[in-house]
Amino acid sequence: MTTNITQAAVKRIQLSLKAEQFTESVIREMTRLAFKHGAVNLSQGYPDFSAPAEIKQAAREAIDADINQYAITWGAKRFRDAIAAKFQRTQGVSLDPEREITVCCGSTEAMISSMLAIINPGDEVVVFEPFYENYGPDAILSGASPKYVKLKPPQWTFDPDGLAAAFSANTKAIILNSPNNPTGKVFDRAELEQIRDLCVRWNVFAITDEIYEHMLYDGAEHISIAAIEGMRDRTITINALSKTYCVTGWRVGWAIAAPEVTASIRKVHDFLTVGAAAPLQEAGARAMEFPASYYEKLARDYAVRRERLLGILTDAGFRCFKPRGAYYIMTDISAFGFPNDFAFAKYLVEEIGVAAVPGSSFFRDPADGKSILRFTFCKKEETLAAAAAKLAKLRKG
Ligand SMILES: Cc1ncc(COP(=O)(O)O)c(C=O)c1O
């Protein structure tokens, strides 16, 4: 039988109600627009400078050594051992790499696999807002109902009573992201302990996205919530090679969780993707053994870029919220007099030649982000200088 599905027929067939509830990523759309208009891309968070020579060499060696077939579905042993050793070294948490780690295709897959592994109909997840835009669709796809708790500028603090009110007998998990995208907030120990108390009281998981763990400024310290007393076995820690080693295109990440939780995550992961790229996992194992000086330099270099972009944006008339971690700057655009963030982002990319992310993509209610744009500083000096030259036109216009 031949199937000739015309556009009209496709329209008649009902598509997934889940997929209908979200749009494609605004962040990735801005990158496409940046290419289209030849604009400087300060929207999507990927570096435009080289990955470390050692990690690239390790990947080439792994391919030459014919590590080109499926790795063990939950991750190559050497890589899992290296992940466990680094977590012990940096956070003091010891892990069983045989039973507590699942290597996935980026932290994106680690997050959705984890949610699919724990969520049941009727479950609620607590999400701090503004949030990394993937968490909305992750909640929809896994069937969780999000309960949002506001982070308030300029320090992006939360109201402890508001947080407590978001928890109930229906809460299955809280999603944390520290250092935080988009705000640059780094949750401190006292805040993590408040979250711990609620997780214990309501018997709730913490799913924590720690992909920016090494991008810290002004003395900020990254504390994994898994390292807070009482949280080790109720935390799913998500991380990836993507940002720390400058390889966002490699798609290698992982989820760390207690053995029973890991068993569930591994099943979901197996049938979603089978496994992450085998040779790149070997290279990842090598990268995880980099000395502390690698991470210190990474943070120092990003601190310089942060200062540079803060200066550029302030000179161009933006009010900036100085981040303590990650590599984004949230800005208040009210002074420019545009009706909303989308109108201004469109003007910037089309007329000025700089791409940024409209703030509304980080909020459930677009009105909450309508006077915000997010810029990234994970870019070369030439790129930032080109952005400075273009943004200078804003002052004149
Ligand atoms: C908070 C956060 N989590 C996850 C990701 C995606 O990570 P990966 O490339 O490892 O899937 C990003 C990318 O910008 C991010 O900002």
The ligand as a Gaussian input file, in Angstrom:
#p B3LYP/6-31G(d) Opt

LIG

0 1
 C       20.496000      25.699000      31.988000
 C       20.801000      24.915000      30.761000
 N       20.611000      23.592000      30.775000
 C       20.854000      22.853000      29.684000
 C       21.318000      23.414000      28.507000
 C       21.562000      22.533000      27.317000
 O       22.621000      21.690000      27.590000
 P       23.117000      20.563000      26.592000
 O       23.749000      21.251000      25.421000
 O       24.121000      19.778000      27.379000
 O       21.960000      19.740000      26.204000
 C       21.535000      24.785000      28.451000
 C       21.997000      25.420000      27.202000
 O       21.987000      26.592000      27.028000
 C       21.264000      25.554000      29.598000
 O       21.430000      26.871000      29.607000

